[in-house]
Amino acid sequence: MRVKICGITRPDDARFAEQEGADAIGVILSSPGSKREVSPKRAQEIFEAVGPFITKVAVTHTGSESELSTIIALNPDAIQIFHPFVFGKDPGVQIIRAIGKDDPLPSACDAIIIDESHGGGKDFDLSAARSAVQRAKVPVILAGGLTPGNVEEAIQQVRPYAVDVATGVELSPGIKDHRKVRAFIAACRRA
């Protein structure tokens, strides 16, 4: 099971997630109101803190083309977007489109992340997630309300390509609890 630790605000937490076996890290940019938003400069520091074999994901709620261009210029491996941007040419990064339970499955993307709360940690309807996994033509990532205590069961019920966690492994917004990160990744591996 692939694991993304999201909402990283400190290089230290990125290195720890990688050391524990996370497959991806996520940083949040251009997302007004997010307690985990970082500047492009800080995002670059976080991305540089990890090695070449971990996927670096820039997560954004922006609807601005210029902000999106600034984010792509950071050279993440993927961008996770909530706005329905249309790309006329190859953006040079993998596109992960975020959807809620009532949203249609997007087609112009490399993966889909199912997150009803848009990064707020609200539990997701597992039957809707399972249905999306069965219908999607691209990998589906499960997010929303996952913790070390419930991720194993969620994986067994939904069978996603990957899982994504932010609030479920934190001491406070943006500050990761290393014990919870370790326990979350271990639970994913057991599933």
C-alpha positions in Angstrom: 0.0 0.0 0.0 1.4 3.4 -1.0 1.3 6.1 1.6 1.4 9.9 1.3 2.0 12.1 4.4 0.5 15.5 3.5 0.4 18.9 5.0 4.1 18.9 5.8 5.4 22.2 6.9 8.9 21.3 8.2 11.8 19.6 6.4 12.4 17.6 9.6 8.9 16.0 9.2 9.5 15.3 5.5 12.8 13.5 6.3 11.1 11.5 9.1 8.2 10.4 6.8 10.7 9.3 4.2 12.8 7.4 6.8 9.7 5.5 8.0 8.8 4.4 4.5 6.3 7.0 3.1 6.0 6.9 -0.6 5.1 10.5 -1.0 5.0 13.8 0.9 2.6 16.7 0.3 3.0 20.4 0.8 0.1 22.8 0.6 0.5 26.0 -1.4 -1.9 28.8 -2.5 -4.7 27.5 -0.3 -6.1 30.5 1.7 -7.4 29.5 5.1 -5.3 26.3 5.3 -3.3 26.0 8.6 -0.8 24.0 6.7 -0.1 26.4 3.8 3.6 27.1 3.2 5.4 29.6 0.9 7.0 28.5 -2.3 10.4 29.0 -0.7 9.5 26.8 2.2 8.0 24.2 -0.1 11.3 24.1 -2.0 13.2 23.5 1.3 10.9 20.6 2.2 11.2 19.1 -1.3 15.0 19.4 -1.1 15.0 17.6 2.3 14.0 14.2 0.8 15.8 11.9 -1.6 15.0 11.1 -5.2 12.9 8.1 -4.5 10.0 9.8 -2.7 7.2 11.5 -4.7 6.9 15.2 -4.0 3.4 16.5 -4.3 2.3 20.2 -4.3 -1.3 20.5 -3.1 -3.3 23.6 -4.0 -6.8 25.0 -3.9 -5.9 27.9 -6.2 -8.0 28.8 -9.2 -5.3 31.2 -10.5 -3.3 30.2 -13.6 -0.3 32.3 -12.4 -0.2 30.8 -9.0 -0.4 27.3 -10.6 2.5 28.2 -12.8 4.5 29.3 -9.8 3.7 26.0 -8.1 4.7 23.9 -11.2 8.0 25.9 -11.4 8.9 24.3 -8.0 9.3 21.0 -10.0 7.1 18.7 -7.9 6.6 15.2 -9.2 2.8 15.8 -9.0 0.3 18.5 -8.3 -3.0 17.8 -6.4 -5.6 20.3 -7.6 -9.2 21.0 -6.5 -9.9 23.5 -9.3 -11.0 22.0 -12.6 -8.0 23.4 -14.6 -7.8 22.5 -18.3 -4.3 21.9 -19.5 -3.8 22.7 -23.2 -0.3 21.2 -23.2 1.5 18.8 -21.0 2.1 20.6 -17.7 5.3 18.5 -17.0 4.0 17.0 -13.8 1.5 14.3 -12.9 -2.0 15.7 -12.2 -4.0 14.4 -9.2 -7.6 15.7 -9.2 -9.4 15.9 -5.9 -13.1 15.0 -5.7 -15.8 14.7 -3.2 -18.4 12.0 -3.0 -21.0 13.7 -5.3 -18.4 14.8 -7.9 -18.1 13.0 -11.2 -15.0 11.0 -11.9 -12.5 13.2 -13.8 -10.8 11.8 -16.9 -8.0 14.3 -17.6 -5.7 13.3 -14.8 -3.1 10.7 -13.7 -4.8 9.9 -10.4 -7.9 10.8 -8.3 -7.9 11.6 -4.6 -11.2 11.1 -2.9 -11.4 13.7 -0.1 -14.8 15.0 0.9 -13.4 17.5 3.3 -10.8 18.9 0.9 -8.0 18.4 3.4 -10.0 19.0 6.5 -9.8 15.5 7.9 -13.5 14.7 7.7 -14.3 11.0 7.4 -15.1 9.8 3.9 -18.1 7.5 2.9 -16.2 4.2 2.3 -18.9 2.8 0.1 -18.7 5.8 -2.2 -14.9 5.5 -2.2 -15.1 1.8 -3.0 -17.5 2.6 -5.9 -15.0 5.2 -7.3 -12.1 2.7 -7.1 -14.2 0.2 -9.1 -15.2 2.7 -11.8 -12.1 4.8 -12.2 -9.7 4.3 -15.1 -6.8 5.8 -13.1 -5.4 5.1 -9.6 -7.6 6.3 -6.7 -6.2 7.6 -3.5 -8.3 7.6 -0.3 -8.1 10.5 2.1 -10.2 12.1 4.8 -10.3 11.2 8.5 -7.7 8.5 8.3 -5.7 7.7 11.4 -3.4 4.9 12.6 -6.4 3.3 14.2 -8.7 3.2 11.2 -6.5 3.1 8.1 -6.1 -0.7 8.0 -9.8 -1.3 7.9 -10.4 1.5 5.3 -7.7 -0.1 3.0 -9.3 -3.5 3.4 -12.8 -2.1 2.6 -11.9 0.2 -0.3 -8.7 -1.3 -1.8 -7.4 2.1 -3.0 -4.1 2.6 -4.9 -2.8 4.7 -2.0 -3.9 6.5 1.2 -3.2 10.1 2.2 -3.1 11.5 5.7 -2.5 14.9 7.2 -4.6 15.7 10.4 -4.6 12.0 11.5 -0.8 12.1 12.3 -0.4 15.6 13.8 0.4 17.1 17.1 -1.1 20.4 15.9 -1.9 21.7 12.4 1.2 21.2 10.2 3.3 19.7 13.0 3.6 15.9 12.6 3.6 13.5 15.5 6.4 11.1 14.6 4.9 8.2 16.6 1.6 8.6 14.8 3.4 8.8 11.4 5.3 5.6 12.2 2.1 3.8 13.4 0.1 5.0 10.4 2.7 3.6 7.9 3.0 0.4 9.8 -0.8 -0.1 9.8 -0.8 0.5 6.0 1.9 -2.1 5.5 -0.1 -4.6 7.5 -3.2 -4.1 5.4 
